[in-house]
Amino acid sequence: MKRYGRTTVHEFLGDFVVYRGLVPLDERLPPLDEVRRETNVPEGIIPRKGDPAYGRVIAHVLQRAQELNVPGAPIERLMYIGDTRMSDGNAFAAIGRAGRWPGTAFIASETEKAGRPEIVEQRNAKLYLANRWSAIAEFEGFFLKQGLSIDERTAIVVDLDKTTLGARGRNDHVINQARVEAVRRTVENLLGAEFDQASFQIAYDRLNRSEFHPFTADNQDYLAYICLVLGAGLYELDALLERVRAGQMRTFRQFIAEVDERTCDLPASLREIHERIYGRVQEGDPTPFKAFRRNEYITTVDRMGCLGDDASVEELLAEEILITQEVREAALRWKAAGALLFGLSDKPDEASMPGQELALQGYHSIHRMETDAVGSG
């Protein structure tokens, strides 16, 4: 592995980026609320990756971006770069169906296991599955052999999290560390002297397993809130897990509604934060724990470009959230060929962009934060 200096995702994507709220960072492009009617998305709903509605929204935004990129040259084909077969594969399929564009997706996760890339069909979409990020160069050749050119009529969607930043299987653990640190910091700040680090870690680790995803909805806001309530002593972890396994506590909504009936048992200092989170859950906000997401933004950017020029590649991989050089090189090459490059992130906006106070201190959206690029040499 080799270090390629510091840069930003903005270098090759510009502000053609959307986070979970589906509000493009380039203000010339329409936010979700402006395209709900055209894309048939009901008020109050923010589609998630892989939903047909998500595909319709992104396809619409891509078409508008193409009008800025190469006026008069409609998109004719689609390429997708991601790290997760189900999530990214479904997103690629949904976008392709909505735009009626043929194409192929590159899905990678670095492993030590040798093997050739695998070509699979998922939802009638062709996926190129690789176990190393350097295979993106071979994928480009595969894309061309399908009769799909890379030019001013090609839209290339690039996933940000664990693809462009923190490549899965190589550097994604640092993104995970940032998120866990944000949960810990949030719970500790709210519990104060009552915070127990060991108990928190046990609760977080156990509830973060796929076994409990039906209960937590695999939502880190929900998990952070559950850890907060456990830390406050309102429930015992083992007893709660027994109820979940027995089907007596099925969903997070059931859990927070039960807590709401017991607010008198909460410390006075936590009642206000509970009321805010409960209200947002009732409104359908998928990221109701705003304090946690603000901390996640800070713990994430604190791990970008944080090491000195004398740091080894091994230290960078262990401690920094890095730009994946193979993705960067390919994106710059495709951009030079005239293709439309567009970045998607499922990270909540609150965890991806600074608030006003931090912006005044020089902080930027994650795609504009400088960090090191590392890739196979």
Beta strands, then each sheet from edge to edge (+ up, - down):
strand 1: 2-7
strand 2: 17-18
strand 3: 77-82
strand 4: 103-108
strand 5: 118-122
strand 6: 125-130
strand 7: 154-159
strand 8: 323-324
strand 9: 340-344
strand 10: 371-375
sheet 1: 1+ 10- 8-
sheet 2: 2+ 9+ 7+ 3+ 4+ 6+ 5-
end
